[in-house]
Structure formats: C-alpha cells, structure tokens
C-alpha cells in the first residue's frame, strides 16, 4: 500500500467483498468510502464478471483510485486467458483515466488457487498485450508487487522466454 503510483489494483471477487488478504488490507486502509462505492457498483450493475475491472475511490490512500480486477479461480477453465483479460481490463481502466502508473498484486494466485506458473505467464502476457494495443497510452509503468515466494522467479522466467 506504499507505492508511488497513480493507482493500485485489488485482486477482487465479483461482489467486491474485501474479506481477507490484500483486499482486506486495501479496504481497511482506504476506509468506508471504498467499500460503500464498491457496494453501490454491485447493487446497480450486479456482480463484476470474471475478466472485468471497475474503479472506486482510494479513500484515505494516496492514489487516484483503486482498480478492482476480478480474476478467475482454479477450475473455472481457461484460467490463464481469463486472468490476462482481467488484468488487461484493469490496465484499460487506468488508461481511460489518463493515469501513468499502476501497481498490481498477484491476482488469482492466492485463495483462487490458480497455479503460480499460469499466473506468471498471464501477468507477462497482460502487460505486453496492453502496451501492444495501447502504444500511446498514458500508462507508462506497471509495477507487479509480490510477496516472497515462487511467483517472482516465474515471472522473470516468463519475461525471458518472451511469453
């Protein structure tokens, strides 16, 4: 939550419930306006579909907004492609708002149980795909923020392999 970026991505579920992990930490730090705005989005539009992303206020956090990306859970099918879609949607929300920098966590790798190698490939594909589709985007920095574990080396390997 201490990133020098315009926006952060929250690894969300479709109901924008912030029950645990990074999502709960973001909600606590941002305060009630983030939760209230998310609840309003779900009440008005229904649950956010897997592969989509929505923006709420950042509340007390020092960001322009929080982008809630709904990644897949293991067993949904086509997890890698759906994760690429969710992150692409998140980066697209930043692009639409003219933001220059976005930090994002390990989406779908925690309680959603998508295997780390699948996630690593998806993160690299999503970033490369976004910049290929939007070469003149205001977004210039995508910062992947990971806890210690297997994802860092797997992302580095996916970058080297050109995936």
Secondary structure, 3 states (H helix, E strand, C coil): CCCCCCEEEEEECCCCCCCCHHHHHHHHHHCHHHHHHHHHHHHHHCCCCCCCEEEECCCCCCCCEEEEEECCCCCCCCHHHHHHHHHHHHHHHHHHHCCCEEEECCCCCCCCCCCHHHHHHHHHHHHHHHHHHCCCCCCCEEEECCCCCHHHHHHHHHHHCCC
